[in-house]
Amino acid sequence: MEDEKKKKNKKNKRRKNTQHKTAGENANATVVNGNGMNEHEHDGDQVSELIEVQNGALQQHAAVDLNAHHRQNGAQSNSFSPGNLAEDEKQKWLQREAVLKKTIQQLQVENDSHLQKEATLEETIKQLHNEKNVHIQKEATLEDTINQLRSINDSCLLKKAIFEETVKQLENENHSHEQNKVIVVVFICKLILYILL
């Protein structure tokens, strides 16, 4: 019986020593690595570890909050105060919120600028469409005018040809009258000579 109790006590002591040693090693390993930087630190974010310590049937939970801050000379200070950690976390969230708000404002300004440019371009496109329609109308009107002038020109050419033909006919008739006139004059002259003789 006593041997069993001694063995149990030894086991409990070993278990306690191992757990305390492991917890201490975890804390030390978390706090500092080879070059003085926090291994679990990501851009200054706090690291929380939950260490479960068992003592027989009793279980304890301990939360270890670590936060590493770098000073100008590369020194490191760890703050274990929950108030400081909460304040740091709050400041980080406020900074992130401010950056996001600023980004949103910039994007809204850019969006407004793009909308304005788009409206200007749409107005320009409408004006160009109107101008294009006016030019198409003018072109159609000019084509109609050209067709009318061609018709008039063709008509004038036809009339000119008719006039030229009429002139030729009149010239021929005039020539024929001249010949007839000469014949009549010759006939009259002959008739007068015949009477006189």
Beta strands, then each sheet from edge to edge (+ up, - down):
strand 1: 47-55
strand 2: 58-66
strand 3: 68-70
strand 4: 76-78
sheet 1: 1+ 2-
sheet 2: 3+ 4-
end
